[in-house]
Amino acid sequence: MENLADKKPGTYLIKRIIGEYKKLYDLRIVPGTRITVISNEKGPIIVKVGNCKIAMGRDIARSIIVE
C-alpha cells in the first residue's frame, strides 16, 4: 500500500487516512471509497471522487493510503 501522492493516474481503493482530516470526510474521501487520480504532475494532485473533481495539496494526498 502506498500514499496517494506517489500514484500515477488510475483508480485506487482508499484503505485508510492518517491523521484527522475532517475536510476529507466532508468530501466523502473515506476508507472503502474508490478515488481516481486524474493528474499527478507538479502542483496539486487532481482526483475524482464520485462525480466531483478535487485538487488537493501533496501533504493531504500523503495522508491517504491506497491500494
N, C-alpha and C positions, 0 to 999 in steps of 0.2 A: 504494500500500500504506500502511496506517495501523496504529497500535498498537491493541491490544485495548481499552484504556481509552477510546478515542474512538468505539467502535462501539455501535450500537443493538442491541437484541435481534435475533438471527438466527444463522445458521450461516456460519462462515468457515473458510478453509483457512489453517493456520499455515504461513507461509513461512520464518520464521527467528526465533531467540531471541537477543536481545542480552545479552551477559554470561554469567556462569557460574551457572546456577540448577539445581543437581543435583536439588533437590526437584521441579522441573517435569518433569525426565526420569523421576524415580521415579514420578510420577503419569501417565506416558505422554503428557505435553504436549510433543510434539516436532514438528519440521518435517515437513509432509506429512499431519498429523493434522487432522481436522475438529473444530472446537470450536464449541459453541453458547452464545451469550450469552443467559442467561435474564433477568437483571436488571442494569441498569447505572444505577442511581439513586445517591443518596447512600450513603456507606458502601462496604463491599466489593462487588466485582463477583461475581455468581453465574454460573458457567458449568457446562456439562455436557460431559464428555468420555467417550465410550462410554456406560456405564450409571452413571457417577459424577457427582454434583453437587459442585462445589467452590466455596468462597468464597475470593477472593483480593484482596489489597490492590491499590490502584491503581498503586503503584510496580512491582510484579511484572507487572501487566497491561500497563504501558507498555513492558515489555521483550519482549512477544510481538507480532511483526509478522505481520499477517494480510492476506488478500486476499479 
